[in-house]
Amino acid sequence: MTNVRTAAAVLGATSLLAAPLSLVAAPAHADGPEKERSFRVAGADVDFHVEKEDGRFDVDVDVDDAKPGSKWRIVLRHDGKVFHNKVHRADSDGDIDVDKRRADTKGADVFKVTVKKVGGKSKSSTIRMR
């Protein structure tokens, strides 16, 4: 009978300790809205993600499954103005990761990405944040 009581006490104590941790970890994106667009271009998968955090925007572009060593031009615009225009080379896994931060401007903020394989096709996507 003592083993049952000990097991119940351990289980109860564990659940009491775990409950506050789950409450702390729950609001993963409590700072602001986030939006994501996904598309394919020239055989690669592209994820375009914008999140508002601490009054600024985190802008992420991930290119996956590109041919390792291939070159890709990534152009990012915020309210029509180019803030990133660079040719990137896919790593040995065929991945490219671009992370940028932008200040919040008055009114709605519009972000646009254009991804182009050098010598190949291009595709664009737009995210509007309010």
SULJO-V26889 format. One record per residue. N is the residue number from 1. RES is the residue in one small letter. D_CENTER is the distance of its C-alpha to the mean C-alpha in Angstrom with 2 decimals. Layout:
BEGIN
n: {N N}
res: {RES RES}
d_center: {D_CENTER D_CENTER}
END
This chain:
BEGIN
n: {1 2 3 4 5 6 7 8 9 10 11 12 13 14 15 16 17 18 19 20 21 22 23 24 25 26 27 28 29 30 31 32 33 34 35 36 37 38 39 40 41 42 43 44 45 46 47 48 49 50 51 52 53 54 55 56 57 58 59 60 61 62 63 64 65 66 67 68 69 70 71 72 73 74 75 76 77 78 79 80 81 82 83 84 85 86 87 88 89 90 91 92 93 94 95 96 97 98 99 100 101 102 103 104 105 106 107 108 109 110 111 112 113 114 115 116 117 118 119 120 121 122 123 124 125 126 127 128 129 130}
res: {m t n v r t a a a v l g a t s l l a a p l s l v a a p a h a d g p e k e r s f r v a g a d v d f h v e k e d g r f d v d v d v d d a k p g s k w r i v l r h d g k v f h n k v h r a d s d g d i d v d k r r a d t k g a d v f k v t v k k v g g k s k s s t i r m r}
d_center: {52.03 50.67 47.92 46.81 46.84 44.99 42.30 41.97 41.81 39.08 37.06 37.56 36.64 33.47 32.32 33.20 31.16 28.10 28.11 27.27 24.42 22.80 23.27 21.61 18.49 18.15 16.48 12.99 11.69 15.16 14.69 13.63 12.24 8.84 8.76 7.38 9.80 10.76 13.94 16.26 18.20 21.03 20.33 16.70 13.60 10.89 7.41 6.81 4.42 6.66 7.62 11.19 12.22 15.80 16.83 14.31 11.12 8.01 7.17 5.03 7.06 7.77 11.41 12.97 16.67 18.09 21.56 21.59 22.82 22.21 21.37 18.76 18.79 15.56 16.46 14.41 16.47 16.51 19.48 20.94 21.04 19.59 17.74 16.57 18.80 19.03 19.96 17.97 19.55 17.94 18.58 20.99 18.51 17.62 14.07 12.70 9.74 9.73 8.45 10.61 11.92 14.22 16.97 17.48 20.37 23.10 22.61 19.75 17.04 16.31 13.61 14.44 13.35 16.15 15.92 19.42 20.94 23.75 26.88 25.15 23.40 20.63 18.44 16.69 14.47 14.49 12.74 15.24 14.64 17.86}
END
